[in-house]
Amino acid sequence: MLMMMLMSMPQGMDGGTAAAPAVQAGEAAATQGGGSGLLGFLPMIIILVLMYFILILPQKKQEKKQRSMIDALVPGDEIVTIGGIYGNVVSIKDDCLVIESSADKTKIKIAKSSVSRCITVKEEEKK
Protein backbone atom coordinates (compact mmCIF):
# COMPACT_ATOMS: atom_id res chain seq x y z
CA MET A 1 0.00 0.00 0.00
CA LEU A 2 2.92 2.30 0.75
CA MET A 3 4.32 1.65 -2.68
CA MET A 4 1.02 2.62 -4.31
CA MET A 5 0.99 5.90 -2.40
CA LEU A 6 4.56 6.64 -3.41
CA MET A 7 3.82 5.97 -7.05
CA SER A 8 0.81 8.27 -7.13
CA MET A 9 2.69 11.24 -5.63
CA PRO A 10 4.01 13.96 -7.96
CA GLN A 11 7.68 13.78 -8.76
CA GLY A 12 10.11 16.43 -7.63
CA MET A 13 12.85 18.12 -9.65
CA ASP A 14 15.34 15.31 -9.14
CA GLY A 15 13.03 12.67 -10.59
CA GLY A 16 12.25 11.01 -7.23
CA THR A 17 9.23 11.50 -5.06
CA ALA A 18 8.94 14.56 -2.88
CA ALA A 19 7.94 12.57 0.24
CA ALA A 20 10.57 9.83 -0.06
CA PRO A 21 13.07 11.31 2.50
CA ALA A 22 10.29 11.77 5.05
CA VAL A 23 9.06 8.20 4.58
CA GLN A 24 12.59 6.83 4.88
CA ALA A 25 13.17 8.82 8.08
CA GLY A 26 9.89 7.53 9.51
CA GLU A 27 10.80 3.93 8.71
CA ALA A 28 14.21 4.35 10.35
CA ALA A 29 12.64 5.81 13.49
CA ALA A 30 10.14 2.95 13.67
CA THR A 31 12.88 0.32 13.54
CA GLN A 32 15.06 2.05 16.16
CA GLY A 33 12.35 3.18 18.64
CA GLY A 34 10.84 -0.19 19.55
CA GLY A 35 11.26 0.27 23.34
CA SER A 36 10.41 3.96 23.56
CA GLY A 37 6.80 3.24 24.57
CA LEU A 38 7.87 2.06 28.02
CA LEU A 39 10.22 5.00 28.43
CA GLY A 40 7.31 7.34 27.70
CA PHE A 41 5.44 6.00 30.73
CA LEU A 42 8.47 6.13 33.03
CA PRO A 43 7.95 9.77 34.19
CA MET A 44 4.28 9.07 34.95
CA ILE A 45 5.20 5.96 36.95
CA ILE A 46 7.83 7.90 38.92
CA ILE A 47 5.32 10.67 39.71
CA LEU A 48 2.75 8.13 40.95
CA VAL A 49 5.32 6.43 43.18
CA LEU A 50 6.42 9.78 44.62
CA MET A 51 2.79 10.78 45.27
CA TYR A 52 2.28 7.52 47.15
CA PHE A 53 5.28 8.11 49.41
CA ILE A 54 4.62 11.83 49.94
CA LEU A 55 0.82 11.90 50.29
CA ILE A 56 -0.80 8.52 50.83
CA LEU A 57 1.64 6.70 53.12
CA PRO A 58 1.81 9.45 55.81
CA GLN A 59 -1.99 9.74 55.77
CA LYS A 60 -2.37 6.00 56.34
CA LYS A 61 0.09 6.16 59.26
CA GLN A 62 -1.86 9.03 60.81
CA GLU A 63 -5.18 7.18 60.40
CA LYS A 64 -3.69 4.07 62.02
CA LYS A 65 -2.37 6.13 64.94
CA GLN A 66 -5.80 7.81 65.37
CA ARG A 67 -7.58 4.45 65.28
CA SER A 68 -5.26 2.96 67.91
CA MET A 69 -5.71 6.04 70.15
CA ILE A 70 -9.51 5.70 69.96
CA ASP A 71 -9.34 1.95 70.65
CA ALA A 72 -7.18 2.61 73.74
CA LEU A 73 -9.68 5.02 75.35
CA VAL A 74 -10.94 4.02 78.79
CA PRO A 75 -13.45 5.70 81.11
CA GLY A 76 -11.76 8.56 82.95
CA ASP A 77 -9.62 9.73 80.00
CA GLU A 78 -9.79 13.41 79.13
CA ILE A 79 -10.41 14.01 75.41
CA VAL A 80 -10.96 16.80 72.90
CA THR A 81 -13.53 16.38 70.14
CA ILE A 82 -13.18 17.59 66.58
CA GLY A 83 -15.54 20.43 67.49
CA GLY A 84 -13.25 21.54 70.33
CA ILE A 85 -15.30 20.22 73.26
CA TYR A 86 -13.21 19.07 76.22
CA GLY A 87 -14.57 16.30 78.39
CA ASN A 88 -13.94 13.17 80.42
CA VAL A 89 -15.02 9.78 79.09
CA VAL A 90 -17.81 8.31 81.21
CA SER A 91 -18.75 5.22 79.21
CA ILE A 92 -17.80 3.55 75.95
CA LYS A 93 -20.15 1.56 73.73
CA ASP A 94 -19.80 0.13 70.21
CA ASP A 95 -19.27 3.26 68.18
CA CYS A 96 -20.12 6.04 70.65
CA LEU A 97 -18.84 7.60 73.85
CA VAL A 98 -20.55 9.46 76.65
CA ILE A 99 -18.45 12.34 77.97
CA GLU A 100 -18.90 14.79 80.82
CA SER A 101 -18.00 18.35 80.06
CA SER A 102 -17.93 21.46 82.24
CA ALA A 103 -18.40 21.80 85.99
CA ASP A 104 -22.14 21.08 85.69
CA LYS A 105 -21.34 17.46 84.70
CA THR A 106 -23.17 17.85 81.40
CA LYS A 107 -23.19 14.48 79.60
CA ILE A 108 -22.84 14.40 75.84
CA LYS A 109 -23.10 11.33 73.64
CA ILE A 110 -20.62 11.52 70.72
CA ALA A 111 -19.33 9.22 67.99
CA LYS A 112 -15.91 7.65 68.49
CA SER A 113 -14.80 9.08 65.17
CA SER A 114 -15.33 12.61 66.49
CA VAL A 115 -12.53 12.26 69.07
CA SER A 116 -9.63 14.43 67.98
CA ARG A 117 -7.07 13.61 70.67
CA CYS A 118 -6.64 12.19 74.15
CA ILE A 119 -5.14 14.57 76.71
CA THR A 120 -4.65 12.00 79.48
CA VAL A 121 -1.03 10.82 79.56
CA LYS A 122 -0.78 7.04 79.89
CA GLU A 123 1.88 5.22 81.92
CA GLU A 124 3.34 3.58 78.78
CA GLU A 125 3.77 6.94 77.06
CA LYS A 126 5.76 8.38 79.98
CA LYS A 127 8.48 5.73 79.65
Summary of the structure (lengths in Angstrom):
residues: 127
radius of gyration: 34.3
end to end distance: 80.3
largest distance: 102.8
contacts: 264
relative contact order: 0.09
helix: 50%
strand: 23%
